[in-house]
Amino acid sequence: MFIGLLSVKYYYLYLSNLNNTYSNDVVYNNGDASHYLVIGKNIADFNVYSDTNSKTISESATWRPPFWPLVLSLFFKFTSSPFVLILLKSIFEMGLLLFALFKFKNISNLKLIYLVPFFLLLVEPQYLKYSITFLSESLTAILILLLTVFFISINKTKKQHIAIPILSALVILCQPVSVFFVLSLFIIYLLLNLKSNFLGTIGHGLLFSVLLLAWPFRNQVTFDKGFYMTASQGAALSKGWNEKVATQFTNVDGDLADEGLNLKFVDNNLLQNADNSVLTRSKLYSIGTINFIKSIGFKEKINIAFKKLKSNFNPFPEKSKPGFLETISIFFRMLYLFTFIQLIVRFFKKEKTNYNSTRDRVYLVVLAVFIGQIVMSVYVYTGLRFNSIYSLTMLFCFIYLNHEFLIKMYKKLIPIKVQTLMN
């Protein structure tokens, strides 16, 4: 069963290769994914974070967060073949995923048969979709799953783990859309340990801060244009708050919105005197968006926020997305919506949260995802692509919270002889 599920991903890699997806002409002319490749290659060739194919630094390269391009640059040390690169990515992610599963098995003392439902993570369709591309979403999903496993592994005897602040920082540096989820979970982690190990908690908080803020500090020192995580944050803010969001925003192509809509709210003198650099434009987008928000009434603000929130939790694509993986993803997103409902039911109960209970720590992870998606969707926007970073973790949490039911179903479907072999 494990081999069968594992082979699904490589089947999709095979199909993509047959369709010429990994030819140089295609991979280097494929939007965001191509940009990651260009930056990774530049780091490998010149040891410079840039997209200029030279040692010349560039503002446009900082449109992308750094962790995935840095990982890609290591792959480029071995090969420049796009197909081999995607195989290396696949092997790397699969290794981390299996490590997460078997670490969970060890801390839970589960027999192999009870780990079987978790093998579904190997074929989570949203993860699969991005794992065969050069986008950062699939690696982010793996890192979030790892963070989840380490978080639920803490207990009375070991309340802290050095991996938690490190992974928390790396998740944000891989995909900043995760920032509010990470902050929510990390704050919970710090609060759980503050009384029992004050100095250790402060140390973990400082380690997280140093790792995370090193990149904005680098950008400020390099370009002297502000302390920022990515150059895309102004454009993202504009895409999430403009006059067309309330009527035209969808969970499919929110990222394709026109960030220039709010430039008309920027003072003309400022626009005319500004240069056309990436960072300057980002600041102008932010200024225009803030002015737009100030110009609209409270009711319109609520309408825009509600539109994005509704899209965030809608498991159905609000615009047609053909394909088998897209279709089956709807079912999985409905499972995650059910998990959010389980969270709400749990916290309406009068039972006190037991922080030493693995089950309640799983609920805390779901709570952090819930908070992270709400805040991000209101602050900027989310959608099916951005929320895919939580797909593995939400499936993991769904399986854990409904484990007994799933095992009963599994035992009804699988012959007793096979079960005996797996015990």
PyMOL commands that set and color helices and strands:
alter all, ss='L'
color gray80, all
select helices_A, chain A and resi 2-18+24-27+32-46+60-63+67-76+82-108+112-123+125-131+137-153+163-174+176-193+198-223+233-240+245-248+254-256+259-265+268-273+278-295+298-312+324-348+358-379+384-401+403-413+416-422
alter helices_A, ss='H'
color red, helices_A
deselect
rebuild
show_as cartoon
